[in-house]
Every structure is written in structure tokens, then in C-alpha cells.
Amino acid sequence: MNFLKTIRFHIKKYFIFKKFKFHFCVYLTEHCNLNCQMCNTFSPIAEPAYYNVEHYEIDCEKLSKLLKKRTHKIILMGGEPLLHPELVKFMKITRKLFPSYTTKIELLTNGILLLSMSDEFWQTIKKYNIELTLTKYPIDLDYKKIEQKACTYNIDISYHKGFIGEIERKSYKYNLDETGSQDIKNAYYCKSGSVSVLKYGKLYKCPICASINNFNQYFNKNLERVDADYIDLANKHKINDIFMFLYKPSPFCRYCIVKKNGETIVTDWDFSKKDIKEWT
């Protein structure tokens, strides 16, 4: 019975990546204006960096051709996406290359800058059918006022739910093993392993691998990322090759401590102290 359950688990995991369930995230910025502990993109310790909009259009066009202009969902996020000075262009490009309204395009933000955003920003969200989603943090932010602002443009706001279904954000600890001695097969149970990330011409299978350079640079470490840890969109690929890559563990998975029951350490949200113990 346990053997059959294991087979069922892997089949279910694989089909997450089939075309009409496949989704990918785009990190428009490395940095953020909210200093969250245990951030899985390491934004509190990242140097400011922005996704180049021309490069993004090239990258997104390649995925659009592979997916025949249609997929389940695309999430524009960060870091903090509202920090990007060309955010409006990213939203327009994404909808142009994925014109079907069956493809959800979501802008995921902490909302801190929403009340100062331009009319063009709000009008673009409405015109291009972008879903505006806030991650709600226990900070001094007037969410009611933000909702009222969105309402004036006839835009609905939704709130992102965490791993345990909470609306007000918790913190999740992703333990890294600096020795890289973990069994990569445990990655089948990793929740982050179901999140594909488009970043600077490459497609990664999780946000930690995609952003590990921020960790390495700040703490002077060398958690190695190799060619087998990503799909390089500069090369020719078939879409099923990408699905299989995202499903299977990659060499980088040896750095992540993952429990076989998929349990994640959850604590109350707090500001980062930029201490390596937050991630190890």
C-alpha cells in the first residue's frame, strides 16, 4: 500500500507541470522594501537589481512559443515588483505574449507602494486583465485604503494565502545544508520545488536555487549551481523536456534539508536580522 501511495504521489507531482497546470514566476527585482526574515529569494541581503525589460521580452517570447501562447498562470513578483520603474511594460509584454484570458497573469506585491502608483499602472492592470494580489504582513499598512483605491478603478484585490492557509503572513524556514550532503530524492517532497522561476534567460525549479547567488555573495559561501540546475532558454527545447526537468530533482537539491512528510517550519513573521542562521 505504501508503494502504491508513493507511485500516486509522483504521478500527481508530475502532472502539476503539464501545460494547463504549469505556471512560472518572474522576479522583476532582486531587492525589496520589506525586510522579511527567512526570505526564500534572500531579498534582505540582495544588492538592488532589476530584470531588463528587453531581455524579459525575449525570454517570455521563447516560453510563449513553447507553450503556444497559453499556460495556467504567470506571476510577476520579486523582491518587490513595484520597485521596478518599468513594471507597466512587463505587464503589457506578458499579456501580449500570452493573450488568452485563460492564462492568469498575477502581480504579487507587499502593497507598500500601491497608494503612490500612477494612473497608468492602475489602468494597465484593468485593461490587460492582471490579477492584483497582496501578501498581507503584520505591518502598519492601511489595507482598507488600498482596497478603496483599487475600487475606484474597478479592480478587485485578493490576498495571497501561505502554506498553512493563512492570510496574514507567517515566516517559513528553508534549512540549507552548506555541505551539500542531502539526498536529492527528498526534493520530491519539497513545496518550493513546485515553483518554476524565469530569471535572466533561465528557468529554475525553485526560488532558492534561482537566487542562491544573493546568499553566496552576502555570506561569502559557495553553494554551487551548475548547468544541470536550470533550463537555458538560449538552447532549443521541447516543452516536455522542460516539464520533466522541473519534475525531477536537480543537483542543487543536495543543499536543501527536506522532510519526507513535506513539513515546513512555520514561525511568526518578523524582520530579518540578516543572520545566516535564518537560512541554515
TABELNOR-V48275 format. One record per helix or strand of 3 or more residues. SS is the DSSP state (helix for helix, strand for strand). FROM is the first residue (numbers start at 1). TO is the last residue. Records with the same first field share a line. If there is no record, write none. Layout:
SS: FROM-TO  FROM-TO
This chain:
helix: 2-15  43-45  53-66  81-83  87-97  114-116  119-127  143-152  184-189  192-194  207-219  227-229  239-247  251-255  276-278
strand: 23-27  73-77  104-109  130-134  157-159  170-173  196-199  202-204  230-232  265-268
